[in-house]
Amino acid sequence: MNKLHKLLILDDDPHYSGMLALKLKSRFPELMVSSSEQKSILHGYDIYILDNDFGGEKCGAKLAEEVRTTSPNSLVVILSGTLEFNLLKRLVNCHAAGVFDKSQISEVDTLMCLIENYIQTPVVTVQGEKPSLIETLGSISGLLSQWNKKMAMEERR
């Protein structure tokens, strides 16, 4: 029997989070999707989609770090229109799975694939276990790849 997964969207834009919730529920009917416009972590979720910008305050990394302390095996992704070096560094350190641009519809498809992979992969990590060097390098590589794609897209604009 598959585990019931719970997903939380934290975003101060109710239109975007509503649209994303509808897309998630359509693609993953077995996924329990909740959303909040508050910039505080609600505990007990397996997947966290966190907006980086709440009313001009860049708090995505802080939120991701908070999730990691309470839910070390959860999937954490950030929604952001920009990717500054400090944000990237903090996301790598807390092992966020990715950063997605809210304004790019194609990124929602990539986000969906990431969620699907997470749902289909059984969690075997023991709580308190530190990520290996290989896992850390994989996180860095993935985030740098996303950074390079964003920079290439910005240069084409």
N, C-alpha and C positions, 0 to 999 in steps of 0.2 A: 504494500500500500504506500502510495506517495505521501510525503509530508505536506500538510497544508502550509503554504508559504504566505507570509504577510509582508506587504510593501507599504512604505510611507513616503509620500511626496511632501517635502517642505518647500513651499514657494509662495512668495507674497503676491503673485499674479494668479488670481483665481481662474481666469480664463485659460491660461496656459496649463495650469495643473488639472483643470477639469478636462481639457482636451486630451492631455496625456493619460489621465485616469481612464477615460473612455477607450483610448487605443489599447491600453494595457489590459483592461477587462475584456475587450473584444478578442485580443490575441491569446490571453491566458485566463480563460473563464474560471479556472481553479485557484487563481491568485486572489487573495483578499487585499484590495487596494484601499488605502485611506490617504487623506491629504489634510494639510494644515497650513494656514497662512502665518503661523507663529514661527519665530526663529528659535524655538527650543525643541530639543530632542524628546520625542515620546519613545519610551522603551518597549521592548517586546516584539520588534519587527526583524525580519530576516534580510530585507532589502530596503535601503535608504536612498532616495533620490533627493539631493539637497541643492537648492539654489544657492549660488555664491553671493548674490547681491540682494539684500533685503533693504529696500528704501535707500540705497546709496551706501550702505554698510557692507563691506566685503567680509562675510563671516563663514563662507563655505568650508574653509580649512578648519576653523574652530569647531564647527558642527561635526565635521568628519572625525576630528580627534576625539570629541566627546563620544561619538558612536563607538569608536574603537575601544575606548576604556570599558564600556558596558556591554558591547556586543562584538567581541573580537572575530567571530566567524561570519559576520554579516557581509553582504555585498554593499559597498558604498560607492555611489557615483555623484559627481558634481555637475550642475548645469551652470554654464558661464559663457558670457560673450567674449571674455578676455581670459588670457592665461599668463599672469605675471610670474616671474621666476620664483618669488617668495611663496606664492600659492602652490606652484608645481613642487617645490621642495617639501613643503608641509604635507602635501597629498602623497608624495612618495613615502615619506616617513610614517604615515599612518596607513599605508597600503590601500589607498583608494583605488578602485578598479578602473576609473576613467573620468575624463572631463568631456562633457558634450555641450556643443553650442546650441542654445535654444532656438536661435534664428535659422538654423539649417535643418530642414525637414529630413534630409538624408541621414542626419545624425540620430534621429529617433529610431530609424531602422537598425542602426548599429547598436544602440542602447537596447532595443528589443532582443537582438541576438545575444548580447551579454547576459541579459536576464534569463533568457532561455537556457543558456549554458549553465548558469548558476543553479537554476531549478533542477536541471537534469543530472547534475553532479552531486553525489552524496558527500556530505561534509564529514571529514574524518579527522579534522584538526582538534587536538586536545586543548582545552582552555588553558591559557597561561603559557602555552608553547610559543616560543619566539619564531618568527618566520626565518627560513633558511636564507643563506646568501643568494642562492639561485632564485628563490621567490622574490627577494628584494630587487635583484637585478632585472627580473622579469617585469616588475612594477615600474622600475625606472625606465626600462626600454619602451614599455607600452605608453607611458605618459610622454616620453620624449618624441615618440612617433606621432602621437596626437598633436603635440606642440608643433612639430615640423609641418604636418598637414595644414594646421591653422595658419602658420606663417606663409606657406606657399599660396594658400587661398587669399590671404591678405595682400600679397604681392601682386596677384592677378587682378585685384579690384582696382 
